């Protein structure tokens, strides 16, 4: 084999970084057979297969993205309904509000991020309630740690 052929071969052979995807196999086989039947040269077939795989991978990625977005929206709606039904649940936005609400130990809490990027935690009776200020926290994680104690502490006497 001449040096010229080696360079040419290196140009067409790329390291195999992606595992074959079974869902692309049938389309690739059909394309290969069609091109082979037409007398297309192997180099052109390989190029056509690479283009086909790129298009199909992009289509699959797009489908996965759409499925993930749909799943996230369904989960958001389920969580919102859980909150509205009165059940304990993790943080959720209600009607796409800026604040997040959660219910722990049958108690309702609201957290909102201020202009200073700090999170303010309130104990509320209902969604529209201004609520009782419980604390201001650097991050939501800090507020969650505090909430673990607050939610299960005895209710203050009014």
ChimeraX commands (.cxc) that place a marker at each C-alpha (Angstrom):
marker #1 position 0.00,0.00,0.00 radius 0.5
marker #1 position 1.43,3.35,-0.96 radius 0.5
marker #1 position 1.78,6.30,1.36 radius 0.5
marker #1 position -0.83,8.14,-0.68 radius 0.5
marker #1 position -3.39,5.41,0.01 radius 0.5
marker #1 position -2.57,5.44,3.74 radius 0.5
marker #1 position -3.27,9.18,3.95 radius 0.5
marker #1 position -6.50,8.69,2.06 radius 0.5
marker #1 position -7.51,5.85,4.39 radius 0.5
marker #1 position -6.72,7.92,7.48 radius 0.5
marker #1 position -8.96,10.64,6.10 radius 0.5
marker #1 position -11.96,8.31,5.91 radius 0.5
marker #1 position -11.36,6.23,9.03 radius 0.5
marker #1 position -12.15,8.11,12.19 radius 0.5
marker #1 position -11.76,6.74,15.69 radius 0.5
marker #1 position -14.93,5.03,16.85 radius 0.5
marker #1 position -16.15,7.22,19.72 radius 0.5
marker #1 position -19.89,6.51,19.67 radius 0.5
marker #1 position -21.35,3.11,20.26 radius 0.5
marker #1 position -23.62,1.85,17.49 radius 0.5
marker #1 position -27.26,2.63,18.11 radius 0.5
marker #1 position -29.59,-0.24,17.36 radius 0.5
marker #1 position -32.41,2.15,16.43 radius 0.5
marker #1 position -30.28,3.42,13.51 radius 0.5
marker #1 position -29.29,-0.01,12.19 radius 0.5
marker #1 position -32.31,-0.69,9.94 radius 0.5
marker #1 position -32.09,2.73,8.25 radius 0.5
marker #1 position -28.36,2.31,7.69 radius 0.5
marker #1 position -28.76,-1.18,6.22 radius 0.5
marker #1 position -31.55,0.03,3.90 radius 0.5
marker #1 position -29.45,3.01,2.75 radius 0.5
marker #1 position -26.41,0.80,2.19 radius 0.5
marker #1 position -28.38,-1.76,0.17 radius 0.5
marker #1 position -30.05,0.96,-1.91 radius 0.5
marker #1 position -26.77,2.70,-2.69 radius 0.5
marker #1 position -24.96,-0.59,-3.37 radius 0.5
marker #1 position -27.75,-1.64,-5.78 radius 0.5
marker #1 position -27.30,1.65,-7.65 radius 0.5
marker #1 position -23.59,0.94,-8.03 radius 0.5
marker #1 position -22.45,3.75,-5.72 radius 0.5
marker #1 position -18.78,3.58,-4.72 radius 0.5
marker #1 position -18.02,2.51,-1.15 radius 0.5
marker #1 position -16.53,5.91,-0.26 radius 0.5
marker #1 position -19.73,7.67,-1.28 radius 0.5
marker #1 position -21.80,5.09,0.60 radius 0.5
marker #1 position -19.75,5.70,3.74 radius 0.5
marker #1 position -20.26,9.46,3.39 radius 0.5
marker #1 position -23.99,8.98,2.87 radius 0.5
marker #1 position -24.16,6.73,5.93 radius 0.5
marker #1 position -22.30,9.30,8.04 radius 0.5
marker #1 position -24.72,12.03,6.95 radius 0.5
marker #1 position -27.70,9.74,7.59 radius 0.5
marker #1 position -26.42,8.91,11.08 radius 0.5
marker #1 position -25.83,12.59,11.89 radius 0.5
marker #1 position -29.39,13.49,10.81 radius 0.5
marker #1 position -30.91,10.58,12.71 radius 0.5
marker #1 position -28.90,11.28,15.87 radius 0.5
marker #1 position -30.04,14.91,15.73 radius 0.5
marker #1 position -33.65,13.78,15.26 radius 0.5
marker #1 position -33.36,11.35,18.19 radius 0.5
marker #1 position -31.75,14.02,20.39 radius 0.5
marker #1 position -34.59,16.40,19.52 radius 0.5
marker #1 position -37.20,13.74,20.34 radius 0.5
marker #1 position -35.52,12.99,23.67 radius 0.5
marker #1 position -35.45,16.70,24.49 radius 0.5
marker #1 position -39.16,17.03,23.71 radius 0.5
marker #1 position -39.99,13.93,25.77 radius 0.5
marker #1 position -37.96,15.28,28.70 radius 0.5
marker #1 position -39.69,18.67,28.52 radius 0.5
marker #1 position -43.10,16.99,28.38 radius 0.5
marker #1 position -42.19,14.76,31.35 radius 0.5
marker #1 position -40.95,17.77,33.37 radius 0.5
marker #1 position -44.17,19.68,32.68 radius 0.5
marker #1 position -46.27,16.65,33.66 radius 0.5
marker #1 position -44.29,16.32,36.90 radius 0.5
marker #1 position -44.66,20.05,37.61 radius 0.5
marker #1 position -48.45,19.79,37.15 radius 0.5
marker #1 position -48.62,16.69,39.40 radius 0.5
marker #1 position -46.63,18.47,42.11 radius 0.5
marker #1 position -48.81,21.57,41.85 radius 0.5
marker #1 position -51.97,19.45,42.13 radius 0.5
marker #1 position -50.50,17.61,45.10 radius 0.5
marker #1 position -49.86,20.92,46.83 radius 0.5
marker #1 position -53.31,22.28,46.00 radius 0.5
marker #1 position -54.94,19.10,47.33 radius 0.5
marker #1 position -53.40,19.78,50.74 radius 0.5
marker #1 position -50.82,17.00,50.70 radius 0.5
marker #1 position -47.24,17.46,51.86 radius 0.5
marker #1 position -44.96,18.12,48.90 radius 0.5
marker #1 position -41.65,19.67,47.90 radius 0.5
marker #1 position -41.17,23.15,46.48 radius 0.5
marker #1 position -43.36,24.03,43.53 radius 0.5
marker #1 position -44.47,27.12,41.70 radius 0.5
marker #1 position -48.20,27.72,41.73 radius 0.5
marker #1 position -49.62,29.27,38.57 radius 0.5
marker #1 position -46.01,29.98,37.52 radius 0.5
marker #1 position -45.56,32.50,40.35 radius 0.5
marker #1 position -42.12,33.82,41.23 radius 0.5
marker #1 position -42.39,32.30,44.71 radius 0.5
marker #1 position -42.21,28.59,45.50 radius 0.5
marker #1 position -44.54,26.83,47.91 radius 0.5
marker #1 position -44.22,23.60,49.84 radius 0.5
marker #1 position -46.11,21.78,52.52 radius 0.5
marker #1 position -44.39,19.92,55.34 radius 0.5
marker #1 position -46.10,18.34,58.32 radius 0.5
marker #1 position -49.37,19.84,57.09 radius 0.5
marker #1 position -47.94,23.37,57.23 radius 0.5
marker #1 position -47.60,25.63,54.23 radius 0.5
marker #1 position -44.45,27.59,53.43 radius 0.5
marker #1 position -43.45,30.10,50.75 radius 0.5
marker #1 position -39.97,31.01,49.66 radius 0.5
marker #1 position -39.08,33.86,47.33 radius 0.5
marker #1 position -35.82,35.21,46.01 radius 0.5
marker #1 position -35.24,38.92,46.58 radius 0.5
marker #1 position -33.31,41.39,44.46 radius 0.5
marker #1 position -30.28,40.68,46.65 radius 0.5
marker #1 position -30.46,37.03,45.50 radius 0.5
marker #1 position -31.22,35.88,49.05 radius 0.5
marker #1 position -34.19,33.63,49.78 radius 0.5
marker #1 position -36.88,34.69,52.25 radius 0.5
marker #1 position -38.89,31.94,53.92 radius 0.5
marker #1 position -42.44,32.49,55.19 radius 0.5
marker #1 position -45.02,30.38,56.98 radius 0.5
marker #1 position -48.34,31.01,55.21 radius 0.5
marker #1 position -51.91,29.86,55.73 radius 0.5
marker #1 position -52.81,30.02,52.03 radius 0.5
marker #1 position -51.27,31.08,48.73 radius 0.5
marker #1 position -52.31,34.73,48.80 radius 0.5
marker #1 position -51.29,35.18,52.45 radius 0.5
marker #1 position -48.32,37.50,53.14 radius 0.5
marker #1 position -47.27,35.10,55.85 radius 0.5
marker #1 position -45.01,35.12,58.86 radius 0.5
marker #1 position -41.33,35.76,58.15 radius 0.5
marker #1 position -39.23,32.80,59.31 radius 0.5
marker #1 position -35.83,33.82,57.97 radius 0.5
marker #1 position -33.64,34.96,55.11 radius 0.5
marker #1 position -31.11,32.56,53.62 radius 0.5
marker #1 position -28.17,32.68,51.21 radius 0.5
marker #1 position -29.55,29.78,49.17 radius 0.5
marker #1 position -32.58,27.53,48.93 radius 0.5
marker #1 position -30.51,24.68,50.33 radius 0.5
marker #1 position -29.92,26.65,53.53 radius 0.5
marker #1 position -33.64,27.39,53.77 radius 0.5
marker #1 position -34.43,23.69,53.30 radius 0.5
marker #1 position -32.09,22.76,56.16 radius 0.5
marker #1 position -33.84,25.25,58.43 radius 0.5
marker #1 position -37.24,24.07,57.25 radius 0.5
marker #1 position -36.48,20.52,58.38 radius 0.5
marker #1 position -36.47,21.81,61.94 radius 0.5
marker #1 position -39.11,24.53,61.62 radius 0.5
marker #1 position -41.74,22.31,59.97 radius 0.5
marker #1 position -41.66,19.77,62.80 radius 0.5
marker #1 position -41.28,22.16,65.74 radius 0.5
marker #1 position -44.36,22.89,67.87 radius 0.5
marker #1 position -46.55,25.69,66.55 radius 0.5
marker #1 position -45.88,28.98,68.38 radius 0.5
marker #1 position -48.69,30.14,70.65 radius 0.5
marker #1 position -50.58,33.07,69.19 radius 0.5
marker link #1:1,2 radius 0.2
marker link #1:2,3 radius 0.2
marker link #1:3,4 radius 0.2
marker link #1:4,5 radius 0.2
marker link #1:5,6 radius 0.2
marker link #1:6,7 radius 0.2
marker link #1:7,8 radius 0.2
marker link #1:8,9 radius 0.2
marker link #1:9,10 radius 0.2
marker link #1:10,11 radius 0.2
marker link #1:11,12 radius 0.2
marker link #1:12,13 radius 0.2
marker link #1:13,14 radius 0.2
marker link #1:14,15 radius 0.2
marker link #1:15,16 radius 0.2
marker link #1:16,17 radius 0.2
marker link #1:17,18 radius 0.2
marker link #1:18,19 radius 0.2
marker link #1:19,20 radius 0.2
marker link #1:20,21 radius 0.2
marker link #1:21,22 radius 0.2
marker link #1:22,23 radius 0.2
marker link #1:23,24 radius 0.2
marker link #1:24,25 radius 0.2
marker link #1:25,26 radius 0.2
marker link #1:26,27 radius 0.2
marker link #1:27,28 radius 0.2
marker link #1:28,29 radius 0.2
marker link #1:29,30 radius 0.2
marker link #1:30,31 radius 0.2
marker link #1:31,32 radius 0.2
marker link #1:32,33 radius 0.2
marker link #1:33,34 radius 0.2
marker link #1:34,35 radius 0.2
marker link #1:35,36 radius 0.2
marker link #1:36,37 radius 0.2
marker link #1:37,38 radius 0.2
marker link #1:38,39 radius 0.2
marker link #1:39,40 radius 0.2
marker link #1:40,41 radius 0.2
marker link #1:41,42 radius 0.2
marker link #1:42,43 radius 0.2
marker link #1:43,44 radius 0.2
marker link #1:44,45 radius 0.2
marker link #1:45,46 radius 0.2
marker link #1:46,47 radius 0.2
marker link #1:47,48 radius 0.2
marker link #1:48,49 radius 0.2
marker link #1:49,50 radius 0.2
marker link #1:50,51 radius 0.2
marker link #1:51,52 radius 0.2
marker link #1:52,53 radius 0.2
marker link #1:53,54 radius 0.2
marker link #1:54,55 radius 0.2
marker link #1:55,56 radius 0.2
marker link #1:56,57 radius 0.2
marker link #1:57,58 radius 0.2
marker link #1:58,59 radius 0.2
marker link #1:59,60 radius 0.2
marker link #1:60,61 radius 0.2
marker link #1:61,62 radius 0.2
marker link #1:62,63 radius 0.2
marker link #1:63,64 radius 0.2
marker link #1:64,65 radius 0.2
marker link #1:65,66 radius 0.2
marker link #1:66,67 radius 0.2
marker link #1:67,68 radius 0.2
marker link #1:68,69 radius 0.2
marker link #1:69,70 radius 0.2
marker link #1:70,71 radius 0.2
marker link #1:71,72 radius 0.2
marker link #1:72,73 radius 0.2
marker link #1:73,74 radius 0.2
marker link #1:74,75 radius 0.2
marker link #1:75,76 radius 0.2
marker link #1:76,77 radius 0.2
marker link #1:77,78 radius 0.2
marker link #1:78,79 radius 0.2
marker link #1:79,80 radius 0.2
marker link #1:80,81 radius 0.2
marker link #1:81,82 radius 0.2
marker link #1:82,83 radius 0.2
marker link #1:83,84 radius 0.2
marker link #1:84,85 radius 0.2
marker link #1:85,86 radius 0.2
marker link #1:86,87 radius 0.2
marker link #1:87,88 radius 0.2
marker link #1:88,89 radius 0.2
marker link #1:89,90 radius 0.2
marker link #1:90,91 radius 0.2
marker link #1:91,92 radius 0.2
marker link #1:92,93 radius 0.2
marker link #1:93,94 radius 0.2
marker link #1:94,95 radius 0.2
marker link #1:95,96 radius 0.2
marker link #1:96,97 radius 0.2
marker link #1:97,98 radius 0.2
marker link #1:98,99 radius 0.2
marker link #1:99,100 radius 0.2
marker link #1:100,101 radius 0.2
marker link #1:101,102 radius 0.2
marker link #1:102,103 radius 0.2
marker link #1:103,104 radius 0.2
marker link #1:104,105 radius 0.2
marker link #1:105,106 radius 0.2
marker link #1:106,107 radius 0.2
marker link #1:107,108 radius 0.2
marker link #1:108,109 radius 0.2
marker link #1:109,110 radius 0.2
marker link #1:110,111 radius 0.2
marker link #1:111,112 radius 0.2
marker link #1:112,113 radius 0.2
marker link #1:113,114 radius 0.2
marker link #1:114,115 radius 0.2
marker link #1:115,116 radius 0.2
marker link #1:116,117 radius 0.2
marker link #1:117,118 radius 0.2
marker link #1:118,119 radius 0.2
marker link #1:119,120 radius 0.2
marker link #1:120,121 radius 0.2
marker link #1:121,122 radius 0.2
marker link #1:122,123 radius 0.2
marker link #1:123,124 radius 0.2
marker link #1:124,125 radius 0.2
marker link #1:125,126 radius 0.2
marker link #1:126,127 radius 0.2
marker link #1:127,128 radius 0.2
marker link #1:128,129 radius 0.2
marker link #1:129,130 radius 0.2
marker link #1:130,131 radius 0.2
marker link #1:131,132 radius 0.2
marker link #1:132,133 radius 0.2
marker link #1:133,134 radius 0.2
marker link #1:134,135 radius 0.2
marker link #1:135,136 radius 0.2
marker link #1:136,137 radius 0.2
marker link #1:137,138 radius 0.2
marker link #1:138,139 radius 0.2
marker link #1:139,140 radius 0.2
marker link #1:140,141 radius 0.2
marker link #1:141,142 radius 0.2
marker link #1:142,143 radius 0.2
marker link #1:143,144 radius 0.2
marker link #1:144,145 radius 0.2
marker link #1:145,146 radius 0.2
marker link #1:146,147 radius 0.2
marker link #1:147,148 radius 0.2
marker link #1:148,149 radius 0.2
marker link #1:149,150 radius 0.2
marker link #1:150,151 radius 0.2
marker link #1:151,152 radius 0.2
marker link #1:152,153 radius 0.2
marker link #1:153,154 radius 0.2
marker link #1:154,155 radius 0.2
marker link #1:155,156 radius 0.2
marker link #1:156,157 radius 0.2
marker link #1:157,158 radius 0.2
view
